[in-house]
Amino acid sequence: MRPIHPRLRRRLKVAATWLWLLIPIAVLTGSQMGSSRSELDWQRKLAHSLPDNQSVQIDLIDALVARGRHLEAIEWGEEVIRRNPGSDEGFRALLNVNAALGRNHEALEHFEKIRQLRRANADDYATAATLLHGSDVTRAVELYRAALNLDTEHFAANMNLASALAENGDLTGARSHLLRARSAAPGNASVTIGLAQLDAIAGDAESAALRLQEILSTDPANERARRLLREIQNTTINEPPLRED
């Protein structure tokens, strides 16, 4: 297989969205199974009877989110921080619920409250960075790095920082963080697609194709891998040979 043609390399470099995509907020904030109505009623009664017990209050917020009752969860979270303004758990719950709803401004306000309490963890920084990624990538990069200062193996922070660096043309930095993400989650398809894309941009079409074929051997329906492989193969096969000087 001949090296990838510069025309495809340029198209990939200026792509508006990298194929491995951002790790979505839904993943960062976690997904939970729904709880039954009787369980929810019991948790609500328990929360009313133990208003100062932070764990009980957060459990109720989680249960409300699990049933899709996000606005009620926000109301309960606001009551938690009203009673206890120093509750990082309360602000964290509000950060995650608002982020899941796409209420970025409100979510970021709660993130700043956690930071002011000096209790922000790697997940908090990664969530805030992802919220800012589309509007202020410079600030997002700072927050991804802050997350990695607390947890060098943080998967989402490494993946999303790789995406941000690639968008800014720092392909070496992007590869470094993708390799860290691969260490944290061996075999993850999004990591492999990101590495294949960087290989293609670097002109190593063969390595890119091998990575994508590896994904498709276990997941033939992976559309992102199929799309990138098809584009690489069509370019290397159909483009005329480059003239040698």
RAVENDA-V693098 format. One record per residue. N is the residue number from 1. RES is the residue in one letter. D_LAST is the distance of its C-alpha to the last C-alpha in Angstrom with 1 decimal. Layout:
N:RES:D_LAST
N:RES:D_LAST
//
This chain:
1:M:20.4
2:R:16.8
3:P:16.4
4:I:18.0
5:H:16.2
6:P:16.2
7:R:18.6
8:L:21.2
9:R:20.7
10:R:21.7
11:R:24.6
12:L:25.8
13:K:25.7
14:V:27.8
15:A:30.1
16:A:33.7
17:T:35.1
18:W:33.6
19:L:34.3
20:W:36.5
21:L:38.7
22:L:41.4
23:I:44.1
24:P:46.9
25:I:50.1
26:A:52.0
27:V:50.5
28:L:51.0
29:T:54.6
30:G:55.3
31:S:56.7
32:Q:60.3
33:M:62.4
34:G:65.2
35:S:68.7
36:S:71.8
37:R:74.1
38:S:76.9
39:E:74.6
40:L:73.5
41:D:77.1
42:W:78.0
43:Q:75.2
44:R:76.2
45:K:79.8
46:L:78.8
47:A:76.7
48:H:79.7
49:S:82.0
50:L:79.7
51:P:78.2
52:D:77.3
53:N:75.6
54:Q:71.8
55:S:70.7
56:V:73.0
57:Q:71.7
58:I:68.1
59:D:68.8
60:L:70.4
61:I:67.3
62:D:65.1
63:A:67.5
64:L:67.4
65:V:63.6
66:A:63.6
67:R:65.8
68:G:63.7
69:R:66.3
70:H:63.9
71:L:66.0
72:E:69.0
73:A:67.0
74:I:66.0
75:E:69.6
76:W:70.7
77:G:68.0
78:E:69.1
79:E:72.7
80:V:71.6
81:I:70.0
82:R:73.0
83:R:75.3
84:N:73.0
85:P:70.7
86:G:69.3
87:S:68.1
88:D:64.5
89:E:64.8
90:G:66.1
91:F:63.3
92:R:60.8
93:A:62.2
94:L:62.0
95:L:58.4
96:N:57.5
97:V:59.6
98:N:58.5
99:A:54.8
100:A:55.3
101:L:56.8
102:G:54.0
103:R:56.4
104:N:53.8
105:H:55.9
106:E:58.9
107:A:57.0
108:L:55.4
109:E:58.8
110:H:60.1
111:F:57.2
112:E:58.0
113:K:61.6
114:I:60.5
115:R:58.5
116:Q:61.5
117:L:63.5
118:R:60.9
119:R:60.7
120:A:57.3
121:N:55.6
122:A:51.9
123:D:52.6
124:D:54.0
125:Y:50.9
126:A:48.5
127:T:50.5
128:A:50.7
129:A:47.0
130:T:46.2
131:L:48.6
132:L:46.7
133:H:43.2
134:G:42.8
135:S:44.5
136:D:43.9
137:V:41.0
138:T:41.4
139:R:45.0
140:A:44.2
141:V:41.7
142:E:44.6
143:L:47.0
144:Y:44.7
145:R:44.3
146:A:48.1
147:A:48.6
148:L:46.3
149:N:48.3
150:L:51.3
151:D:49.6
152:T:46.2
153:E:46.0
154:H:46.9
155:F:44.9
156:A:44.9
157:A:44.2
158:N:41.2
159:M:39.8
160:N:40.5
161:L:39.2
162:A:35.9
163:S:35.8
164:A:36.6
165:L:34.1
166:A:31.3
167:E:32.4
168:N:32.0
169:G:28.5
170:D:29.8
171:L:28.2
172:T:29.0
173:G:32.6
174:A:32.7
175:R:31.6
176:S:34.2
177:H:37.0
178:L:36.0
179:L:36.3
180:R:39.7
181:A:40.7
182:R:39.7
183:S:42.0
184:A:44.8
185:A:44.3
186:P:42.5
187:G:41.3
188:N:41.5
189:A:39.3
190:S:38.4
191:V:37.1
192:T:34.9
193:I:33.6
194:G:32.8
195:L:30.9
196:A:29.0
197:Q:28.0
198:L:26.8
199:D:24.8
200:A:23.1
201:I:22.3
202:A:20.9
203:G:18.5
204:D:20.7
205:A:21.7
206:E:23.3
207:S:25.7
208:A:26.5
209:A:27.4
210:L:29.5
211:R:31.4
212:L:32.2
213:Q:33.2
214:E:35.5
215:I:37.3
216:L:37.6
217:S:39.1
218:T:42.1
219:D:42.0
220:P:40.8
221:A:42.0
222:N:39.9
223:E:38.5
224:R:36.2
225:A:34.5
226:R:34.3
227:R:32.8
228:L:30.0
229:L:29.2
230:R:29.3
231:E:26.8
232:I:24.4
233:Q:24.8
234:N:24.6
235:T:21.3
236:T:19.6
237:I:21.2
238:N:21.0
239:E:17.7
240:P:15.1
241:P:12.3
242:L:9.4
243:R:6.3
244:E:3.8
245:D:0.0
//
